[in-house]
Amino acid sequence: MGNKKMESMIAITINNEGPYKYQQGVSLEELAKDFQPNTRYLIVAALIDNQLKELKHTLDEDCEVKFIDISSSIGSRIYQRSLSFVFIRACMELYSGCKVSVEHSISKGLYCEVHYKRPIDPQDTARIKERMQEIIEEDVRFEKNRVPVDEAKDIFRDYGQIGKVRLLKYREKPYINIYQCGWLKNYFYGYMVPSTGYLKEFNLHYYSPGIILQYPRYEDGGEIPAFEEHSKLFKIFRESEKWGEILEIDYVASLNDLIVTQREGEFIRIAEALHEKKIAELADGIAENIHEKRVVLIAGPSSSGKTTFAQRLMIQLKVNGIKPVAISLDDYFVNREDTPLDEKGQYDFEALHAIDLKLFNEDLEKILRGEEVEVPTFNFHTGKREYKGHKIKIKPDQPIILEGIHGLNDELTSSIPRRNKYKIYISALTQLNVDEHNRIPTTDTRLIRRIVRDSKYRSKNAEETLSMWNSVRQGEEKNIFPFQEGADAIFNSALFYELSVLKKYVEPLLRQVDSTSPYYSEAKRLMKFLSYFVALENEEDIPKTSILREFISGSSFHSDEKLED
């Protein structure tokens, strides 16, 4: 008996420690309970030999386990996804016949709307929170069942979730995994925690006409961040919803239908025309105040399309009879040996003080006074500024265009009065969602753009881009996002159709990420996400001035030189 018992034991290396002996068939959830007391953040999943698994998964042979907690991007998404399910269930129980839509990220939370026979108010928000807490205290299991696609369509049709029903016709596999929490069944594009009892940390904030669901975010170290008012950004999301109505696009299935029936041409032209109209309106606003708004500052996160946007804005300013002058902030880098260091002791080129602020402001003041100024050129090979006779002299009706990550930070242009600045924030705020309950994160759109562009222009593979992404995001959280509400205008560079185009470029790159790579799970997640899109092969209707051309090539604004962003 003793030998038989020993034979049923397996050796498990956990978080690079061990191996530990456990009974064959032990679940990851049981292992997590042993290790949770020594872990600061809640464990919600694990990698088994580098394969992402839910905590309900059982182990039958020797393996290596690395736990995933909510301080990671993967863990934060699992927590958010599971919490959304509880939110939807609470709403449906309290407001019979309501439809819940999970829309987009805003104010460090998830903006949702409850479509009911009357508007939802703050008292309703308190009721929903109370019901969610009750469901969480009940510790209801999330049960996963594999069901045929036709059966799934009937389930979602009964719930009135037509976005899911329509998308399932593009499902290649004959089955689908559906989660159930109590009486409610739903489909989410990713894993869940084992039960509602894991979801004790959350908050609801009434945000007319909807509710913001707050949860532990990895960007905030696995903590629930303080609520931040982002009214300007919210307005742009609402504007994007109206664009969606104009284009008659709500979810991915609508886009797929257009492509399958070869009706995407007019749709692309309208989407691009809406971009052009918005840029023209911004140029008109600058032109009307040209003698006051002397400096136009453009900033936004990585892969938001700043380069193309700046070029298109300059064209529209010229249409208004204005001749803008662009100054590159890169040319004002301090000499390399004077560059600030990050916490790892490496040069921090994204730090504000990587720019010679004193020299930059002195030159800017002189230029605005109408003086002729010789501006430097930064030599990236030697790491030093050089003067090559590049002189700038402008007239009072010529604005200066400055594009860079610190553009919205007043410290960059401290010598210039605020009334003389016109700040533009640009980001790819994805308007399209997969279905009623599964949004497309803005971050994912930008990451996919960057993987494609890094491959085309920087000779970097997908793994290299993925390895840098967390660092890029940290820089954005520090240098860009805190200043976005201070912008005079916000431009949404996302295009409804772009992921259908980017799909054929990025999938081969993601497939090259090896199964042993620490970024393999992220590559798989993006691949699964893109599987719901029908690829748009015909690019003839995408104009050469499109922001999308900055990533897929063929832009009339730049050739195949390296694009920095």
ROKOL-563619 format. One record per residue (C-alpha): residue in three letters; z, y, x. Coordinates in steps of 0.001 Angstrom, whole numbers, padded with zeros to 6 digits, always signed. Example, Ala and Ser with C-alpha at 12.3 -4.5 7.8 and 13.67 -1.06 7.14 Angstrom:
! ROKOL-563619
ala+007800-004500+012300 ser+007140-001060+013670 
//
This chain:
! ROKOL-563619
met+000000+000000+000000 gly+000930+002358+002845 asn-002439+001837+004588 lys-004286+002360+001329 lys-002421+005611+000795 met-003279+006787+004299 glu-006949+006001+003701 ser-006930+008361+000705 met-005748+011286+002852 ile-008235+013840+004206 ala-007994+016374+007041 ile-008587+019999+006064 thr-008809+022933+008445 ile-007685+026030+006517 asn-008403+029559+007722 asn-009023+028193+011231 glu-005639+026458+011290 gly-004695+022817+011035 pro-006016+020302+010291 tyr-003662+019690+007369 lys-003384+016368+005574 tyr-003968+016351+001823 gln-004563+013710-000809 gln-008234+013029-001485 gly-009324+014858-004665 val-007040+017832-004087 ser-008360+021043-005656 leu-008856+024318-003851 glu-006497+025847-006395 glu-003697+023528-005240 leu-004381+024438-001610 ala-004416+028142-002479 lys-000963+027869-004061 asp+000392+026543-000764 phe-001131+029391+001237 gln-000819+032286-001249 pro+002804+033160-000279 asn+001617+033979+003240 thr-001446+035934+002065 arg-001220+039600+001112 tyr-004058+039558-001429 leu-004829+037250-004323 ile-006971+034224-003380 val-009821+033754-005872 ala-012347+031411-004178 ala-013097+029652-000905 leu-015844+028741+001524 ile-016099+025016+002204 asp-018098+024432+005361 asn-019586+027886+004675 gln-020526+027105+001051 leu-018913+029309-001620 lys-016898+027305-004156 glu-014657+028066-007130 leu-010970+027220-006850 lys-011424+024434-009417 his-013553+022555-006881 thr-012000+019324-005545 leu-012183+017980-001996 asp-013055+014349-001219 glu-013642+014395+002540 asp-012619+016156+005737 cys-013768+019790+005727 glu-013143+023348+006788 val-011838+025812+004180 lys-011734+029602+004394 phe-010102+031344+001483 ile-011697+034349-000225 asp-009327+037014-001545 ile-009829+040223-003513 ser-009922+042403-000391 ser-013439+041036+000262 ser-016632+042014-001563 ile-017110+038443-002837 gly-013529+038198-004078 ser-013620+041612-005716 arg-016782+040658-007638 ile-015216+037389-008862 tyr-012143+039264-010080 gln-014222+041966-011766 arg-016471+039408-013452 ser-013508+037430-014819 leu-011727+040580-015997 ser-014889+041708-017801 phe-014855+038441-019751 val-011264+039076-020890 phe-012173+042670-021835 ile-015140+041479-023924 arg-013031+038847-025677 ala-010241+041343-026473 cys-012745+043815-027946 met-014463+041177-030075 glu-011125+039984-031446 leu-009881+043461-032318 tyr-013138+044888-033673 ser-014970+042224-035625 gly-018736+042447-035293 cys-018655+044875-032364 lys-021095+044648-029452 val-019750+045211-025949 ser-021979+046453-023132 val-020980+046478-019462 glu-023044+049344-018110 his-022439+050693-014602 ser-019915+051596-011930 ile-018385+055063-012191 ser-015159+056777-011097 lys-014142+053718-009061 gly-014310+051457-012097 leu-016682+049749-014505 tyr-017940+051808-017432 cys-018224+049819-020681 glu-019006+050713-024270 val-017776+049112-027487 his-020421+049567-030181 tyr-018581+049485-033491 lys-018889+051009-036953 arg-016861+053977-035693 pro-016324+055550-032253 ile-013660+054032-030017 asp-010779+056407-029178 pro-007789+056482-026769 gln-005615+054565-029244 asp-008219+051801-029352 thr-008200+051729-025548 ala-004424+051138-025590 arg-004854+048328-028154 ile-007543+046641-026063 lys-005360+046831-022963 glu-002438+045292-024837 arg-004605+042442-026151 met-005991+041824-022653 gln-002453+041584-021297 glu-001617+039017-023985 ile-004658+036890-023075 ile-003707+037136-019394 glu-000109+036121-020095 glu-001391+033082-022035 asp-003078+031962-018787 val-006166+030651-020581 arg-008441+028480-018441 phe-012046+029474-017776 glu-013900+026260-018568 lys-017422+025793-017228 asn-019898+023596-019088 arg-023527+022805-018422 val-025620+023177-021591 pro-029367+023002-022325 val-031131+026375-022353 asp-032102+026040-026036 glu-028476+025455-026986 ala-027444+028482-024914 lys-030003+030624-026741 asp-028454+029614-030078 ile-024961+030502-028811 phe-025981+033964-027663 arg-028131+034576-030715 asp-025047+033942-032879 tyr-023138+036525-030811 gly-025996+039005-031206 gln-026574+039085-027425 ile-030354+039293-027583 gly-030691+040466-023963 lys-029369+037081-022833 val-031577+035196-025302 arg-034726+036973-024115 leu-033900+036491-020429 leu-033365+032748-020843 lys-037056+032236-021577 tyr-037592+033023-017869 arg-035027+030442-016790 glu-036762+027837-014618 lys-034056+025165-014892 pro-033626+023350-018239 tyr-029860+023930-018284 ile-027387+026743-017785 asn-023689+026908-016853 ile-021675+028653-019555 tyr-018048+029691-019219 gln-015585+029506-022079 cys-012337+031469-022391 gly-010539+030317-025516 trp-012995+030553-028402 leu-015532+032770-026591 lys-018479+031468-024590 asn-020405+033651-022164 tyr-022723+033595-019176 phe-022032+035527-015995 tyr-024145+035434-012878 gly-021469+034148-010535 tyr-018135+032370-010239 met-014861+032981-012094 val-011178+032659-011278 pro-009599+029433-012677 ser-007670+031134-015495 thr-006798+034487-017040 gly-003353+034405-015398 tyr-004974+035475-012137 leu-005971+038855-013601 lys-002663+040690-013785 glu-003874+043800-011938 phe-006113+046076-014010 asn-006191+049334-015922 leu-008227+050880-018735 his-009169+054551-018873 tyr-010697+056081-021980 tyr-013887+057913-020997 ser-015763+059151-024056 pro-017694+057509-025540 gly-016643+054398-023606 ile-013909+052855-021474 ile-013609+052507-017710 leu-012256+049152-016589 gln-010410+049464-013280 tyr-009709+046517-010987 pro-008793+045822-007328 arg-011735+046980-005189 tyr-012489+045712-001713 glu-013564+049233-000735 asp-009946+050227-001404 gly-008422+047310+000471 gly-007918+045089-002565 glu-005983+047752-004481 ile-006712+049510-007776 pro-007779+053027-006726 ala-006640+056197-008459 phe-009002+057328-011203 glu-011505+059960-010065 glu-013454+062251-012374 his-017206+061930-011747 ser-018620+063939-014643 lys-021828+064981-012860 leu-022644+061415-011864 phe-021884+060223-015384 lys-024324+062798-016751 ile-027069+061381-014531 phe-026365+057857-015780 arg-026669+059140-019363 glu-029942+060814-018459 ser-031167+057520-016997 glu-030330+055775-020276 lys-032599+058244-022055 trp-035336+057465-019527 gly-034880+053810-020413 glu-035359+054643-024078 ile-038540+056577-023278 leu-039870+053604-021315 glu-038557+051107-023900 ile-036743+049188-021174 asp-033168+048021-021680 tyr-032685+044778-019742 val-034531+042705-017139 ala-036258+040644-019855 ser-038077+043802-021071 leu-039399+044417-017573 asn-040431+040774-017188 asp-042304+040946-020500 leu-044314+043937-019262 ile-045282+042199-016039 val-046184+038876-017671 thr-048427+040658-020191 gln-049881+042879-017424 arg-048772+046104-019104 glu-046818+047431-016134 gly-049408+050034-015037 glu-048623+052714-017606 phe-044905+051962-017266 ile-045047+052603-013497 arg-046987+055827-013986 ile-044432+057133-016499 ala-041496+056182-014249 glu-043090+057965-011284 ala-043982+060984-013427 leu-040351+061279-014511 his-039370+061376-010825 glu-041958+064044-010085 lys-040871+066134-013059 lys-037238+066022-011921 ile-038165+067047-008355 ala-040326+069867-009719 glu-037409+071112-011846 leu-035158+071143-008777 ala-037787+073118-006843 asp-038127+075584-009740 gly-034356+076108-009727 ile-034354+076842-005999 ala-037346+079189-006337 glu-035627+081215-009061 asn-032699+081890-006723 ile-034565+081900-003420 his-032938+085060-002034 glu-029459+083617-002595 lys-029940+079855-002081 arg-031016+080046+001545 val-029928+076588+002717 val-030898+073429+000791 leu-028689+070489+001775 ile-029754+066937+000911 ala-027313+064030+001285 gly-026959+060525-000031 pro-026016+056987+000953 ser-028164+054621+002995 ser-031563+053649+001580 ser-031418+056174-001229 gly-034862+057519-000285 lys-033780+060836+001255 thr-036771+061034+003617 thr-039396+060794+000889 phe-037389+062939-001508 ala-037132+065752+001048 gln-040903+065660+001626 arg-041672+065727-002094 leu-039235+068584-002649 met-040926+070599+000098 ile-044303+070048-001568 gln-042962+071259-004912 leu-041434+074313-003228 lys-044839+075077-001728 val-046341+074804-005225 asn-043931+077636-006074 gly-045346+079690-003207 ile-042382+079009-000932 lys-042654+077786+002663 pro-039487+075818+003491 val-038485+075041+007070 ala-036800+071739+007919 ile-034165+071418+010631 ser-033096+067999+011902 leu-029338+067567+012211 asp-029965+064755+014715 asp-031116+067373+017231 tyr-027622+068858+017179 phe-025830+065685+018247 val-023279+066304+020987 asn-024173+064739+024320 arg-023495+061038+024114 glu-020420+061049+026355 asp-018822+063591+023972 thr-019449+061477+020845 pro-016240+060625+018910 leu-015067+057007+019058 asp-014275+054831+016048 glu-011223+052593+015647 lys-012954+049911+017742 gly-013532+052303+020623 gln-017281+052509+020011 tyr-019386+055643+019573 asp-019204+056851+015974 phe-022581+058517+015439 glu-021825+058995+011728 ala-018708+061085+012372 leu-019013+064746+011420 his-017998+065808+014926 ala-020810+063757+016445 ile-022677+066985+015617 asp-022107+070110+017706 leu-020863+072130+014736 lys-020254+075312+016714 leu-023782+075476+018152 phe-025364+074375+014881 asn-023604+077091+012857 glu-024348+079777+015436 asp-028062+078897+015370 leu-028098+078672+011567 glu-026547+082127+011170 lys-029099+083651+013565 ile-032022+081982+011791 leu-030826+083221+008398 arg-030561+086760+009816 gly-034257+086528+010677 glu-033800+086091+014425 glu-036061+083792+016424 val-034034+080827+017688 glu-034996+078080+020096 val-033549+074891+018625 pro-032761+071787+020678 thr-034376+068368+020610 phe-032067+065404+021096 asn-033307+062822+023593 phe-032061+059481+022293 his-032985+057755+025570 thr-030876+060009+027808 gly-028293+060837+025142 lys-028588+064581+025795 arg-029943+067681+024064 glu-033030+069261+025567 tyr-034840+072545+024986 lys-038628+072199+024782 gly-039663+075578+023432 his-039286+074666+019747 lys-038563+078027+018109 ile-037794+078875+014498 lys-038108+082259+012786 ile-038085+082601+009008 lys-038568+085225+006325 pro-035986+086008+003614 asp-037896+083901+001065 gln-038048+080810+003278 pro-035274+078267+002615 ile-033986+075931+005300 ile-034003+072230+004374 leu-031209+070135+005932 glu-031090+066387+005269 gly-028224+064196+006491 ile-025146+062233+005506 his-022795+065238+005882 gly-024916+067658+003877 leu-022420+067933+001013 asn-019447+068538+003312 asp-018883+072307+003587 glu-017430+071861+007072 leu-020962+071096+008330 thr-022134+074598+007397 ser-018775+076387+007538 ser-020317+079701+008615 ile-022557+079886+005544 pro-021034+081181+002262 arg-021052+078612-000552 arg-023193+080878-002757 asn-026018+080609-000206 lys-026125+076808-000322 tyr-027898+074508-002733 lys-026569+070977-002463 ile-028513+067953-003701 tyr-026981+064486-003885 ile-029466+061606-004003 ser-028716+057977-004753 ala-030387+054951-006322 leu-028342+054758-009525 thr-029795+051628-011093 gln-030628+052203-014749 leu-031565+048621-015579 asn-029062+045839-016299 val-029633+042087-016324 asp-028282+041792-019876 glu-025456+043074-022088 his-022665+041953-019763 asn-024249+041666-016315 arg-025041+044914-014552 ile-027176+045491-011457 pro-024933+047174-008876 thr-026413+050268-007267 thr-025192+048895-003947 asp-027345+045771-004345 thr-030483+047823-004976 arg-029871+049880-001843 leu-029045+046774+000219 ile-032292+045075-000839 arg-034234+048244-000014 arg-032612+048357+003416 ile-033262+044686+004228 val-036962+045207+003493 arg-037185+048464+005454 asp-035172+047159+008437 ser-037568+044240+008712 lys-040697+046419+008494 tyr-039654+049366+010650 arg-036708+048322+012803 ser-037503+044706+013732 lys-034197+043563+012245 asn-033797+040367+010272 ala-031808+040079+007043 glu-028732+038687+008807 glu-028555+041731+011086 thr-028783+044090+008110 leu-026159+042133+006182 ser-023851+042150+009202 met-023973+045966+009327 trp-023666+046600+005605 asn-019857+046667+005345 ser-019704+049222+008147 val-022408+051294+006442 arg-020476+051171+003172 gln-017250+052252+004872 gly-019063+055235+006340 glu-020380+056173+002894 glu-016912+055912+001356 lys-015625+058271+004038 asn-018466+060728+004588 ile-020558+060872+001403 phe-018949+059710-001851 pro-015914+062062-001676 phe-018301+065052-001781 gln-020831+063906-004404 glu-019276+065824-007311 gly-019622+069043-005294 ala-023402+068845-005496 asp-025362+071448-007440 ala-027839+068772-008504 ile-028048+064978-008445 phe-031321+063113-008120 asn-031531+059466-009137 ser-034051+057773-006834 ala-033928+054369-008559 leu-037094+053116-010243 phe-036872+050702-013158 tyr-039558+048440-011733 glu-038611+048409-008044 leu-036697+045110-007844 ser-039718+043292-009274 val-041730+044718-006365 leu-039090+044238-003667 lys-038513+040617-004704 lys-041559+039208-002885 tyr-040668+041144+000279 val-036986+040310+000470 glu-036862+036664-000641 pro-038587+035281+002509 leu-036198+037370+004628 leu-033135+036079+002787 arg-034321+032475+003121 gln-034206+032901+006891 val-030419+033370+006837 asp-029113+030080+008221 ser-026554+028006+006303 thr-024153+028380+009247 ser-024280+032187+009100 pro-021221+034077+007806 tyr-023689+035984+005598 tyr-025231+032889+004031 ser-023247+033223+000761 glu-024323+036837+000382 ala-027970+035910+001000 lys-027700+033157-001626 arg-026121+035550-004123 leu-028963+038038-003731 met-031521+035245-004046 lys-029939+034055-007296 phe-029797+037598-008626 leu-033494+038147-007870 ser-034449+034847-009529 tyr-034121+036553-012929 phe-036969+038948-012080 val-040660+038168-012434 ala-042358+039372-009245 leu-044781+042276-009580 glu-047635+041373-007258 asn-050080+044181-008061 glu-049089+047382-006226 glu-052216+049425-006982 asp-050376+051566-009527 ile-047572+052549-007114 pro-048518+055990-005765 lys-048431+056650-002032 thr-045893+059406-002681 ser-043458+057008-004403 ile-039955+056682-002978 leu-040535+052924-003094 arg-043303+053319-000480 glu-040625+054382+002008 phe-039487+050742+001991 ile-042567+048616+001307 ser-044980+050753+003445 gly-048091+052648+002437 ser-046364+056018+002142 ser-048445+059142+002630 phe-045425+060862+004213 his-044907+058608+007223 ser-046674+055837+009067 asp-044975+052831+010607 glu-042629+054843+012795 lys-038967+053914+012676 leu-037226+055445+009701 glu-033609+056420+010185 asp-031249+056570+007231 
//
